[in-house]
């Protein structure tokens, strides 16, 4: 039995980046021997075991063969005869196909160290084109390392385009796709993730609604293309460390302009491009809800300071600012990311204006109304009237201070 450190831990050490998790490959062993040494097997698909003390993953060296469509369409073979080089060649990128032995000696059969130096994301072998998930993974790595100067090698981009054109991307499960998409959106350059997908024609397969934004010019004052603006907004989201919910909502924000807001809410939910995309990838509920609300109301957010009291109050009500204050705060963040992208340093007074309105409305107490004898439906209506009046008072106070 010989044990090697592999993959991201080796790559990130060579890049001088923090190593957050360590994976190991075991050569010359079997499942029976691993369990006899106290390792705990996990999963049914791969010969992977958890270390009895550290809990880190140890995988038996294995080869794989394409046997069907999609990410799961592979047959794996693990035995003591499989070599380290045979295990490493099945990996996606050369920079992920390096190993270290117990003495810290680097083992680099496929030129990963040279590609690190050249800042290239390059596939290890033609078998790369057998796994459609690798299109998303490479785009995610590009988003992670773009600020270090990394780019996708032309021959790898060609294989990614081949995968996109094959239709295999559509064979990926929504859950597996979303896992990669969510991780990519949280990288330092989520805009690069989208750009790489577009460069290899994968964006139109995975997000045709977003891809169309690059072919249409929406009426931005500076003439900026809708697709380019979306990339700038995502870049700003990352620069300001916004959470996943905000980044997802900002990605889909332009699609809200095509929703039929006059249709019944149930009909809108079925036909809204935002909901169609969120449903496609079985996106978590908090991401879905914020994206839907942002797409519908962000234009009102931009107009906040000129809205009539009733419209501003209705906007606050839509976000349930009493029980879900964090969701309204994320809506405000989305509006600010959108308005200030490409205009670094420009003020966005709407943000504080909206926050102030919400605080005034939340300050209305129900107890005095109960003491006045209101109850049931009448209490609810009285509370609405008081809250609407709080909005009017806030607007008057704001106007007086502005003058």
C-alpha positions as CSV (number, residue, x, y, z in Angstrom):
1,X,0.0,0.0,0.0
2,X,1.3,3.4,-1.0
3,X,-0.5,6.6,-0.2
4,X,-0.3,9.9,-2.1
5,X,-1.7,13.4,-1.6
6,X,-3.5,14.4,-4.8
7,X,-5.5,17.1,-6.5
8,X,-6.4,20.5,-5.1
9,X,-4.1,20.3,-2.0
10,X,-1.0,19.8,-4.2
11,X,-2.2,22.5,-6.7
12,X,-2.9,25.1,-4.1
13,X,0.3,24.5,-2.1
14,X,2.3,25.1,-5.3
15,X,0.3,28.3,-5.9
16,X,1.0,29.5,-2.4
17,X,-2.7,29.4,-1.6
18,X,-4.4,28.1,1.6
19,X,-5.1,24.4,1.5
20,X,-8.6,23.8,2.8
21,X,-9.0,20.1,2.3
22,X,-6.8,17.2,1.4
23,X,-7.6,14.2,-0.8
24,X,-5.5,11.0,-0.9
25,X,-5.1,8.1,-3.4
26,X,-4.2,4.7,-2.2
27,X,-2.2,2.5,-4.7
28,X,-1.7,-1.2,-4.3
29,X,-4.6,-1.9,-1.9
30,X,-8.1,-3.3,-1.8
31,X,-11.4,-2.4,-0.2
32,X,-11.0,-5.4,2.2
33,X,-7.5,-4.2,3.3
34,X,-8.8,-0.6,3.8
35,X,-11.6,-1.7,6.0
36,X,-9.3,-4.1,7.9
37,X,-7.2,-1.0,8.8
38,X,-10.3,0.8,10.2
39,X,-11.1,3.0,7.1
40,X,-14.9,3.5,6.7
41,X,-16.4,3.1,3.2
42,X,-18.6,5.9,1.9
43,X,-21.0,5.9,-1.1
44,X,-21.8,3.1,-3.5
45,X,-20.3,4.6,-6.7
46,X,-16.6,5.0,-5.8
47,X,-14.1,3.0,-3.7
48,X,-13.7,5.9,-1.2
49,X,-13.0,5.6,2.5
50,X,-12.8,7.9,5.5
51,X,-9.7,7.8,7.6
52,X,-10.5,6.5,11.1
53,X,-8.9,9.4,12.9
54,X,-8.8,12.5,10.5
55,X,-12.0,11.8,8.6
56,X,-10.2,12.7,5.3
57,X,-11.1,10.9,2.1
58,X,-8.9,8.1,0.8
59,X,-9.8,6.7,-2.6
60,X,-8.4,3.5,-4.1
61,X,-6.6,4.2,-7.4
62,X,-9.0,3.5,-10.2
63,X,-9.6,3.7,-13.9
64,X,-12.9,4.6,-15.6
65,X,-14.6,3.9,-18.9
66,X,-17.5,5.8,-20.5
67,X,-20.7,3.6,-20.4
68,X,-23.6,6.1,-20.8
69,X,-24.6,9.7,-21.0
70,X,-24.0,12.4,-18.5
71,X,-21.9,12.8,-15.3
72,X,-22.8,9.4,-14.0
73,X,-22.3,7.4,-17.2
74,X,-19.0,5.8,-16.2
75,X,-17.9,2.3,-15.1
76,X,-15.1,2.4,-12.6
77,X,-12.4,-0.3,-12.0
78,X,-10.3,-0.3,-8.8
79,X,-7.7,-2.9,-8.0
80,X,-4.2,-3.2,-6.5
81,X,-2.8,-3.3,-10.0
82,X,-4.0,0.2,-11.0
83,X,-1.0,2.6,-11.0
84,X,-0.9,6.2,-9.8
85,X,-0.3,7.5,-13.3
86,X,-3.4,5.6,-14.5
87,X,-5.5,7.1,-11.7
88,X,-4.2,10.7,-12.4
89,X,-4.8,10.5,-16.2
90,X,-8.6,10.3,-15.7
91,X,-8.6,13.7,-13.9
92,X,-9.9,16.8,-15.6
93,X,-7.0,19.3,-15.7
94,X,-3.2,18.9,-15.6
95,X,-3.0,21.2,-12.6
96,X,-5.3,18.8,-10.7
97,X,-3.4,15.7,-11.8
98,X,-0.4,16.1,-9.6
99,X,0.5,14.1,-6.5
100,X,2.9,14.1,-3.6
101,X,4.4,11.1,-1.9
102,X,4.9,10.7,1.9
103,X,8.2,12.6,1.6
104,X,6.6,15.6,-0.1
105,X,8.2,14.6,-3.5
106,X,6.1,16.0,-6.4
107,X,4.8,13.5,-9.0
108,X,3.7,15.3,-12.1
109,X,3.4,13.0,-15.1
110,X,1.2,15.3,-17.2
111,X,2.8,18.7,-17.0
112,X,0.7,20.3,-14.3
113,X,3.5,22.3,-12.8
114,X,4.4,23.8,-16.1
115,X,0.8,24.7,-16.7
116,X,0.6,26.4,-13.3
117,X,3.6,28.5,-14.3
118,X,2.0,29.3,-17.7
119,X,-1.3,30.0,-16.0
120,X,-3.1,27.5,-18.3
121,X,-6.2,25.4,-17.6
122,X,-5.5,22.4,-19.8
123,X,-7.1,19.0,-20.0
124,X,-5.1,15.9,-19.2
125,X,-6.3,13.6,-21.9
126,X,-8.9,13.3,-24.7
127,X,-11.1,11.5,-22.1
128,X,-11.9,15.0,-20.9
129,X,-14.6,15.1,-23.5
130,X,-16.4,12.1,-22.0
131,X,-17.6,14.0,-19.0
132,X,-20.0,17.0,-19.6
133,X,-19.6,18.2,-16.0
134,X,-16.1,19.2,-16.8
135,X,-17.3,22.1,-18.8
136,X,-18.8,23.6,-15.7
137,X,-15.8,22.6,-13.6
138,X,-13.3,24.3,-15.9
139,X,-15.4,27.4,-16.1
140,X,-15.5,27.4,-12.3
141,X,-11.7,27.1,-12.0
142,X,-11.4,29.9,-14.5
143,X,-13.6,32.0,-12.2
144,X,-11.4,31.1,-9.2
145,X,-8.0,31.7,-10.7
146,X,-8.8,34.5,-13.2
147,X,-7.2,37.1,-11.0
148,X,-4.0,35.1,-11.0
149,X,-3.9,35.3,-14.8
150,X,-5.3,31.9,-15.6
151,X,-7.1,31.2,-18.8
152,X,-8.5,28.2,-20.6
153,X,-6.1,26.6,-23.1
154,X,-7.4,26.8,-26.7
155,X,-7.4,23.0,-27.2
156,X,-9.4,22.6,-24.0
157,X,-11.9,25.2,-25.0
158,X,-12.3,23.2,-28.3
159,X,-13.2,20.1,-26.3
160,X,-15.6,22.1,-24.1
161,X,-17.3,23.3,-27.3
162,X,-17.5,19.7,-28.6
163,X,-19.2,18.7,-25.4
164,X,-21.6,21.7,-25.6
165,X,-22.6,20.8,-29.1
166,X,-23.0,17.1,-28.3
167,X,-26.1,17.8,-26.1
168,X,-24.5,15.9,-23.2
169,X,-24.8,19.0,-21.0
170,X,-28.5,18.4,-20.9
171,X,-27.9,14.9,-19.5
172,X,-26.5,16.4,-16.3
173,X,-28.8,16.1,-13.3
174,X,-30.2,19.5,-12.0
175,X,-28.6,18.8,-8.6
176,X,-25.1,18.2,-9.9
177,X,-25.3,21.2,-12.2
178,X,-26.5,23.5,-9.5
179,X,-23.7,22.4,-7.2
180,X,-21.1,23.6,-9.7
181,X,-23.1,26.7,-10.6
182,X,-23.5,27.7,-7.0
183,X,-19.8,27.2,-6.3
184,X,-18.8,29.1,-9.4
185,X,-21.0,32.1,-8.5
186,X,-19.2,32.3,-5.1
187,X,-15.8,32.4,-6.7
188,X,-13.8,35.7,-7.0
189,X,-14.9,36.2,-10.6
190,X,-18.3,34.7,-11.3
191,X,-18.5,36.9,-14.4
192,X,-15.6,34.9,-15.9
193,X,-17.5,31.7,-15.3
194,X,-20.3,32.9,-17.5
195,X,-17.9,34.3,-20.1
196,X,-16.0,31.0,-20.4
197,X,-19.3,29.1,-20.8
198,X,-20.3,31.6,-23.6
199,X,-16.9,31.3,-25.3
200,X,-17.4,27.5,-25.8
201,X,-21.1,27.8,-26.7
202,X,-22.2,26.1,-23.4
203,X,-24.1,29.2,-22.1
204,X,-26.8,28.8,-24.7
205,X,-27.3,25.2,-23.7
206,X,-27.3,25.8,-19.9
207,X,-28.8,29.3,-19.7
208,X,-30.3,30.2,-23.1
209,X,-32.2,33.1,-21.4
210,X,-28.9,34.6,-20.2
211,X,-27.2,33.9,-23.5
212,X,-29.8,35.9,-25.4
213,X,-28.9,39.0,-23.4
214,X,-25.7,39.2,-25.3
215,X,-27.6,39.5,-28.6
216,X,-30.0,42.2,-27.5
217,X,-29.3,45.8,-26.4
218,X,-31.5,47.0,-23.7
219,X,-32.0,50.8,-23.3
220,X,-29.3,51.6,-20.8
221,X,-28.3,55.2,-20.9
222,X,-24.7,54.5,-21.7
223,X,-25.7,52.0,-24.4
224,X,-24.2,49.0,-22.5
225,X,-25.3,45.6,-23.7
226,X,-27.5,43.7,-21.3
227,X,-25.2,40.7,-21.2
228,X,-22.1,42.8,-20.6
229,X,-24.0,44.7,-17.8
230,X,-24.9,41.4,-16.2
231,X,-21.2,40.4,-16.1
232,X,-20.3,43.7,-14.5
233,X,-23.0,43.3,-11.8
234,X,-21.7,39.8,-10.9
235,X,-18.2,41.1,-10.7
236,X,-19.3,43.8,-8.3
237,X,-21.2,41.2,-6.3
238,X,-18.0,39.3,-5.7
239,X,-16.0,42.4,-5.0
240,X,-18.5,43.3,-2.2
241,X,-18.7,39.7,-0.9
242,X,-22.5,39.3,-1.5
243,X,-24.1,36.0,-0.6
244,X,-25.2,33.4,-3.1
245,X,-28.9,34.6,-2.9
246,X,-27.9,38.1,-4.1
247,X,-25.6,36.8,-6.8
248,X,-28.3,34.4,-8.2
249,X,-30.8,37.2,-8.2
250,X,-28.5,39.6,-9.9
251,X,-27.7,37.0,-12.6
252,X,-31.4,36.6,-13.4
253,X,-32.4,40.2,-12.7
254,X,-32.7,41.3,-16.4
255,X,-35.1,38.4,-17.1
256,X,-37.7,40.0,-14.9
257,X,-38.3,42.7,-17.5
258,X,-40.0,40.1,-19.7
259,X,-42.4,38.8,-17.0
260,X,-46.1,39.6,-17.4
261,X,-46.8,41.5,-14.2
262,X,-50.5,41.9,-15.1
263,X,-51.1,38.2,-15.1
264,X,-52.4,36.4,-12.0
265,X,-49.5,35.5,-9.7
266,X,-49.9,31.8,-10.3
267,X,-49.7,32.3,-14.0
268,X,-46.7,34.7,-13.7
269,X,-44.9,32.1,-11.6
270,X,-45.4,29.5,-14.3
271,X,-44.2,31.7,-17.2
272,X,-41.6,33.9,-15.7
273,X,-38.2,33.2,-17.2
274,X,-36.7,33.7,-13.7
275,X,-38.8,30.8,-12.3
276,X,-38.2,28.7,-15.4
277,X,-34.4,28.9,-14.8
278,X,-34.6,28.4,-11.1
279,X,-36.8,25.4,-11.6
280,X,-34.5,23.9,-14.2
281,X,-31.7,23.6,-11.6
282,X,-33.9,22.9,-8.6
283,X,-32.4,26.1,-7.0
284,X,-32.9,26.4,-3.2
285,X,-36.0,28.2,-2.1
286,X,-34.3,31.3,-0.7
287,X,-32.5,31.9,-4.0
288,X,-35.7,31.3,-6.0
289,X,-37.8,33.7,-3.9
290,X,-35.3,36.5,-3.9
291,X,-34.6,36.2,-7.6
292,X,-38.4,36.3,-8.3
293,X,-38.9,39.4,-6.1
294,X,-35.9,41.2,-7.4
295,X,-36.8,40.6,-11.1
296,X,-40.3,42.0,-10.4
297,X,-39.5,45.0,-8.2
298,X,-35.9,46.2,-8.8
299,X,-37.1,49.0,-11.1
300,X,-39.3,50.3,-8.2
301,X,-36.2,50.1,-6.0
302,X,-34.4,52.4,-8.4
303,X,-37.4,54.8,-8.3
304,X,-37.8,54.5,-4.6
305,X,-37.4,58.2,-3.8
306,X,-40.1,59.3,-6.2
307,X,-42.7,56.6,-5.4
308,X,-46.1,57.5,-4.0
309,X,-46.5,56.4,-0.3
310,X,-49.0,53.7,-1.2
311,X,-46.6,52.2,-3.8
312,X,-43.6,52.3,-1.5
313,X,-45.7,50.7,1.3
314,X,-46.9,47.9,-1.1
315,X,-43.3,47.3,-2.0
316,X,-42.3,46.8,1.6
317,X,-45.3,44.5,2.1
318,X,-44.3,42.3,-0.8
319,X,-41.0,41.6,1.0
320,X,-42.6,40.8,4.4
321,X,-40.2,43.2,6.1
322,X,-41.5,42.2,9.5
323,X,-40.7,38.5,9.5
324,X,-38.1,38.5,6.7
325,X,-36.0,41.7,7.2
326,X,-32.9,40.0,5.7
327,X,-34.6,39.4,2.4
328,X,-35.5,43.1,2.0
329,X,-31.8,44.0,2.8
330,X,-30.7,41.6,0.1
331,X,-33.1,43.2,-2.3
332,X,-31.6,46.6,-1.5
333,X,-28.1,45.1,-2.1
334,X,-29.2,43.8,-5.5
335,X,-30.5,47.2,-6.5
336,X,-27.3,48.8,-5.4
337,X,-25.1,46.2,-7.3
338,X,-27.1,46.9,-10.4
339,X,-27.1,50.7,-10.2
340,X,-23.5,51.1,-9.3
341,X,-21.9,48.6,-11.7
342,X,-19.7,50.5,-14.1
343,X,-20.2,53.6,-11.9
344,X,-17.8,52.9,-9.1
345,X,-18.0,55.7,-6.5
346,X,-21.4,56.9,-7.5
347,X,-23.8,57.3,-4.6
348,X,-27.0,55.2,-4.4
349,X,-29.2,57.1,-2.0
350,X,-32.1,54.8,-2.7
351,X,-30.5,52.2,-0.5
352,X,-30.6,54.2,2.7
353,X,-34.0,55.6,1.7
354,X,-35.5,52.2,1.4
355,X,-33.9,51.0,4.7
356,X,-35.2,54.1,6.5
357,X,-38.7,53.5,5.2
358,X,-38.6,49.9,6.4
359,X,-37.4,50.9,9.8
360,X,-40.2,53.4,10.2
361,X,-42.9,50.9,9.2
362,X,-41.4,48.2,11.5
363,X,-41.5,50.7,14.4
364,X,-45.3,50.8,14.4
365,X,-46.6,49.0,17.5
366,X,-49.7,46.8,17.5
367,X,-50.3,47.0,21.3
368,X,-51.8,50.5,21.2
369,X,-54.3,49.3,18.6
370,X,-55.3,46.4,20.7
371,X,-55.8,48.7,23.7
372,X,-58.1,50.8,21.5
373,X,-60.3,47.7,21.1
374,X,-59.3,46.5,17.6
375,X,-59.2,42.8,17.0
376,X,-59.4,40.2,14.2
377,X,-59.6,41.6,10.7
378,X,-60.3,45.1,11.9
379,X,-57.0,45.0,13.8
380,X,-55.2,44.0,10.6
381,X,-56.7,46.8,8.7
382,X,-55.9,49.4,11.4
383,X,-52.3,48.1,11.5
384,X,-52.0,48.6,7.7
385,X,-53.4,52.2,8.0
386,X,-50.9,53.0,10.7
387,X,-48.0,51.6,8.8
388,X,-49.0,53.5,5.6
389,X,-49.1,56.6,7.7
390,X,-45.6,55.8,9.0
391,X,-44.5,55.8,5.3
392,X,-46.1,59.2,4.7
393,X,-44.5,60.6,7.8
394,X,-41.1,59.2,6.8
395,X,-41.4,60.8,3.3
396,X,-42.3,64.2,4.8
397,X,-39.4,64.0,7.2
398,X,-37.0,62.9,4.5
399,X,-38.2,65.8,2.3
400,X,-37.8,68.3,5.1
401,X,-34.3,67.2,5.8
402,X,-33.4,67.3,2.1
403,X,-34.7,70.9,1.9
